[in-house]
């Protein structure tokens, strides 16, 4: 077993689904489920106390829904990567989740192996988005730009370099190696460039940058 496994918090109001995903992930040496939450309020408390590498978050929970939970977590400075895991492929849900700070959006009809692979990639800092949703997000961001989009000129040279690597799907660790800087330094740059561009997640920034590079 690896010295340090990727830690995961499962947030879903269906006990059977939590149990199923937990049992699936128990089979992996490099992934450890360290907590479960059945609602948004419980999820925020556990996210802050456990500080998992990844939070797998359901969208349609009773009471506090996934978007409200996600927004509250980001407002509380929860720095874990948060991936929405849901049955909804509705464009407004996808856009709302990513604008609220989600690092990925996966549909529950994924094959088990695909889910495990996506969790592993998300923990490594990569963008995870169900294939059919990438175009949905790109179209939404294109629509946003017709009004007033982010300004690339506001970024420093280093931030622009990092943004291009994010768009290429590189994790913070790999970006650090490419630029010969610490992973922690990359994280600081990512935080600053997201703030400057008005994005709350690297997924949103990555898709937007890919669109910029097409123009």
Order of alpha helices (4+ residues) and beta strands (2+ residues): beta-alpha-beta-alpha-beta-alpha-beta-alpha-beta-alpha-beta-alpha-alpha-alpha-alpha-alpha
